[in-house]
Amino acid sequence: MTQPNWDRLSPVDPGQATTYCFMHGRHTRNLSVDRIADAPGIETRPNNLYKWAQNGRMPVNKVLPFERACGFDYLTRYLAHGHNKLLVPMPSGRKAQSLELNALSLEAHETLALILRFYAGDAEAGDVIPAITALMEGLAYQCRNIAVYQVPELGLEEQG
C-alpha cells in the first residue's frame, strides 16, 4: 500500500481528522493506539481514542498532545478550514531546498490540472477545494519564509 500525500488529506469531519492522525502516526512513526494513548498529555485508555475517532468528540485539552503524538495537525486543520482560514506553519527563514520547491511546483501543476478537470465536468469540488487550499498554504509559507529570510533575526545567543 502506498502512503498518502499527508499534506493533501483534508478531513471533512472531526472523526475523519482523528482517523487521519492515527494513520499518520501508524505509518510514519510506527505508533500503536496503545502508545498514542500513553503519550504525555493524552494518558487515556485506548478505547477512548477509538470512541473519539468514531464520534468525533475529543476533549479540547487532548487535541494538541494527540496531534503531537501522531505527528500531524489534522484536527487543527479541520477547525481552521472550517472557519475559512489557512493554516500556515511558522517560517524559519532558512533557504528553501530545490526538492521542496520542485514538490510545490508539481503540486501547483496538479492543482491547476484538477481545476481544469473540474470545469470540464471530470472532477468533484470536494477534491478540488482541498487541493487549492493546500497549494495556497504552501505558497503562503514560502512568501513568509522569503520575508523572514531577507531580514535576519536578532542574534540572542550569548556573547563570549
C-alpha positions as CSV (number, residue, x, y, z in Angstrom):
1,M,0.0,0.0,0.0
2,T,1.4,3.4,-1.0
3,Q,1.4,6.2,1.6
4,P,-1.0,9.0,1.0
5,N,0.2,12.6,0.4
6,W,-0.2,13.6,4.0
7,D,-0.3,17.3,3.2
8,R,-3.2,16.9,0.8
9,L,-5.5,14.9,3.0
10,S,-8.4,17.2,4.0
11,P,-10.7,15.8,6.7
12,V,-14.4,16.6,6.3
13,D,-15.3,16.0,9.9
14,P,-13.6,15.6,13.3
15,G,-13.8,11.8,13.3
16,Q,-12.1,11.7,9.9
17,A,-9.4,14.1,11.2
18,T,-8.8,11.9,14.2
19,T,-8.5,8.8,11.9
20,Y,-6.1,10.6,9.6
21,C,-3.9,11.5,12.7
22,F,-4.0,7.8,13.7
23,M,-3.0,6.8,10.2
24,H,-0.1,9.2,10.1
25,G,1.2,8.1,13.5
26,R,1.0,4.5,12.5
27,H,2.6,4.9,9.0
28,T,5.3,7.4,9.7
29,R,6.1,6.8,13.4
30,N,5.1,3.2,13.8
31,L,2.8,4.0,16.7
32,S,0.2,1.7,18.1
33,V,-3.1,3.1,19.6
34,D,-1.7,2.0,23.0
35,R,1.4,4.1,22.5
36,I,-0.6,7.1,21.4
37,A,-2.9,6.7,24.4
38,D,0.1,6.7,26.7
39,A,1.6,9.8,25.3
40,P,2.1,12.8,27.7
41,G,-1.0,14.9,27.9
42,I,-3.2,12.2,26.5
43,E,-2.9,9.4,29.0
44,T,-6.2,7.7,28.4
45,R,-7.5,4.3,27.7
46,P,-7.1,3.2,24.0
47,N,-10.9,2.6,23.9
48,N,-11.4,6.3,24.5
49,L,-9.2,7.1,21.4
50,Y,-11.4,4.8,19.3
51,K,-14.5,6.4,20.7
52,W,-13.2,9.9,19.9
53,A,-12.4,8.8,16.3
54,Q,-15.8,7.2,15.9
55,N,-17.9,10.1,17.2
56,G,-15.6,13.0,16.5
57,R,-15.7,14.2,20.1
58,M,-12.3,14.6,21.6
59,P,-11.8,16.8,24.7
60,V,-10.2,20.1,23.5
61,N,-7.3,19.7,26.0
62,K,-6.3,16.4,24.3
63,V,-6.2,17.8,20.8
64,L,-2.6,19.3,20.8
65,P,-1.0,16.4,22.7
66,F,-2.8,13.9,20.4
67,E,-1.6,15.7,17.2
68,R,1.9,16.0,18.6
69,A,2.0,12.3,19.4
70,C,0.7,11.4,15.9
71,G,2.9,13.9,14.1
72,F,0.3,15.8,12.2
73,D,-2.3,18.5,12.8
74,Y,-5.5,17.3,11.1
75,L,-7.9,18.3,13.8
76,T,-6.4,21.8,13.9
77,R,-6.6,22.0,10.1
78,Y,-10.2,20.8,10.1
79,L,-11.1,23.6,12.5
80,A,-9.1,26.3,10.6
81,H,-10.5,25.3,7.3
82,G,-14.0,25.2,8.7
83,H,-13.6,28.9,9.5
84,N,-12.2,29.6,6.0
85,K,-8.7,30.2,7.4
86,L,-5.5,28.9,6.0
87,L,-3.1,27.1,8.3
88,V,0.5,28.1,7.5
89,P,3.5,26.8,9.5
90,M,5.7,29.4,11.1
91,P,8.5,30.1,8.7
92,S,12.1,29.7,9.9
93,G,13.8,31.9,7.3
94,R,16.0,29.0,6.1
95,K,16.9,28.8,2.4
96,A,14.4,26.6,0.6
97,Q,15.7,23.3,-0.8
98,S,15.2,22.7,-4.5
99,L,13.4,19.4,-3.7
100,E,10.7,21.2,-1.7
101,L,10.3,23.9,-4.3
102,N,10.0,21.2,-7.0
103,A,7.3,19.5,-5.0
104,L,5.5,22.8,-4.6
105,S,5.7,23.3,-8.4
106,L,4.4,19.8,-9.0
107,E,1.5,20.5,-6.6
108,A,0.7,23.7,-8.5
109,H,0.6,21.9,-11.8
110,E,-1.5,19.1,-10.4
111,T,-3.9,21.5,-8.8
112,L,-4.3,23.6,-12.0
113,A,-5.0,20.3,-13.9
114,L,-7.6,19.4,-11.3
115,I,-9.2,22.8,-11.7
116,L,-9.4,22.3,-15.5
117,R,-10.9,18.9,-15.0
118,F,-13.5,20.3,-12.6
119,Y,-14.6,22.9,-15.2
120,A,-14.7,20.2,-17.8
121,G,-17.0,18.1,-15.6
122,D,-14.4,15.4,-14.8
123,A,-13.6,16.3,-11.1
124,E,-15.6,17.0,-7.9
125,A,-15.5,20.2,-5.9
126,G,-14.7,18.1,-2.9
127,D,-11.4,17.1,-4.5
128,V,-10.5,20.5,-6.0
129,I,-11.1,22.7,-2.9
130,P,-8.7,20.9,-0.6
131,A,-6.0,20.8,-3.4
132,I,-6.3,24.6,-3.8
133,T,-6.2,25.2,-0.1
134,A,-3.1,23.0,0.3
135,L,-1.4,24.9,-2.6
136,M,-2.3,28.3,-1.1
137,E,-0.9,27.2,2.3
138,G,2.4,26.1,0.6
139,L,2.7,29.3,-1.3
140,A,1.9,31.4,1.8
141,Y,4.6,29.6,3.7
142,Q,7.1,30.4,1.0
143,C,6.0,34.0,0.9
144,R,6.5,34.4,4.7
145,N,9.7,32.4,4.6
146,I,11.2,34.7,2.0
147,A,10.3,37.7,4.0
148,V,12.0,36.2,7.1
149,Y,15.0,35.1,5.1
150,Q,15.5,38.7,3.9
151,V,15.5,40.2,7.4
152,P,18.0,38.3,9.7
153,E,16.6,37.5,13.1
154,L,18.3,39.1,16.2
155,G,21.2,37.0,17.4
156,L,20.2,36.4,21.0
157,E,22.9,33.8,21.7
158,E,25.3,34.7,24.5
159,Q,28.2,37.0,23.6
160,G,31.6,35.5,24.6
